[in-house]
Amino acid sequence: MTHPIKLFTPGLIFRIVLAVIAGEFLLVLLTTIVQETIFGGITYTHSPISHLLFGGAGTFLAAFIAGLAAYLLAGRKSVIPHIIISLLIIAESIWLIFYRESPDPLWFEATAAFSLLLGVWLGALIFKIDPEALSKLGNEV
């Protein structure tokens, strides 16, 4: 019995690399737009509660879009890009928490990282759970 995902399918490695680059690029771009451009920087210690709520929702949405893009670029067969993007999120979060000496509490930084991880994976899993969701989405618009 062969595994349903063949790593050596022509073009799959290229699509995985492209999905990681595009997904990470979108994640950085969209979270920067949400957190820095729209809300002028979000920190637990200095941001009003409305910025924390809407900025957090926008950041989650940015991660969802990045995860969705990575899933579609990977050919809807592989979650390897999401594993790599998740590792990058974890590595960046560890660096921000321990080496940047953020003034924000640890739980706030950890929650932000978890929100990014959840958004990236939900972006992939929404179409993995219901493969017809993409066609349904096109029919409703």
KABELMO-V202496 format. One record per residue. N is the residue number from 1. OMEGA is omega in whole degrees, -180 to 180 (999 if undefined). BURIAL is # if it has 16 or more other ideal C-beta (glycine too) atoms within 10 Angstrom, else .. Layout:
# KABELMO-V202496
<<N | OMEGA | BURIAL> <N | OMEGA | BURIAL>>
This chain:
# KABELMO-V202496
<<1 | -180 | .> <2 | 178 | .> <3 | -176 | .> <4 | 178 | .> <5 | 179 | .> <6 | -176 | .> <7 | -177 | .> <8 | 171 | .> <9 | -178 | .> <10 | 178 | .> <11 | -177 | .> <12 | -180 | #> <13 | 177 | .> <14 | 180 | .> <15 | 178 | #> <16 | 179 | #> <17 | 178 | .> <18 | -180 | .> <19 | 178 | #> <20 | -179 | #> <21 | -179 | .> <22 | 180 | #> <23 | 179 | #> <24 | 178 | #> <25 | 179 | .> <26 | 180 | #> <27 | 180 | #> <28 | -178 | .> <29 | -175 | .> <30 | 177 | #> <31 | 176 | #> <32 | 178 | .> <33 | -178 | .> <34 | -171 | #> <35 | -174 | #> <36 | -175 | .> <37 | -176 | .> <38 | -174 | .> <39 | 175 | #> <40 | -179 | .> <41 | -178 | .> <42 | 173 | #> <43 | -180 | .> <44 | -174 | .> <45 | -174 | .> <46 | -176 | .> <47 | 174 | #> <48 | -176 | .> <49 | 179 | .> <50 | 177 | .> <51 | 178 | #> <52 | -178 | .> <53 | -178 | .> <54 | 176 | .> <55 | 177 | #> <56 | 178 | #> <57 | 178 | .> <58 | 178 | #> <59 | 176 | #> <60 | 178 | #> <61 | 177 | .> <62 | 178 | #> <63 | 178 | #> <64 | 180 | #> <65 | 178 | #> <66 | 178 | #> <67 | 178 | #> <68 | 180 | #> <69 | 179 | #> <70 | 180 | #> <71 | -179 | #> <72 | 179 | #> <73 | -179 | #> <74 | 178 | #> <75 | 179 | .> <76 | 179 | .> <77 | -170 | .> <78 | 173 | #> <79 | 178 | #> <80 | 177 | #> <81 | -179 | #> <82 | 176 | #> <83 | -180 | .> <84 | 178 | #> <85 | 178 | #> <86 | 177 | #> <87 | 177 | .> <88 | 177 | #> <89 | 180 | #> <90 | -179 | .> <91 | 179 | .> <92 | -180 | #> <93 | 177 | #> <94 | 179 | .> <95 | -179 | .> <96 | -177 | .> <97 | -170 | #> <98 | -175 | .> <99 | 178 | .> <100 | -179 | .> <101 | -180 | .> <102 | 177 | .> <103 | -178 | .> <104 | 178 | #> <105 | -179 | .> <106 | -178 | .> <107 | 179 | .> <108 | 179 | #> <109 | 180 | #> <110 | 178 | .> <111 | 178 | .> <112 | 179 | #> <113 | 179 | #> <114 | 178 | .> <115 | 177 | #> <116 | 180 | #> <117 | 180 | #> <118 | 179 | .> <119 | 179 | #> <120 | -177 | #> <121 | 177 | #> <122 | 176 | .> <123 | 178 | #> <124 | -170 | #> <125 | -179 | .> <126 | 179 | #> <127 | 176 | #> <128 | 179 | .> <129 | -179 | .> <130 | -177 | .> <131 | 180 | .> <132 | -178 | .> <133 | -180 | .> <134 | 179 | .> <135 | 177 | .> <136 | 179 | .> <137 | 180 | .> <138 | -179 | .> <139 | -177 | .> <140 | -176 | .> <141 | 999 | .>>
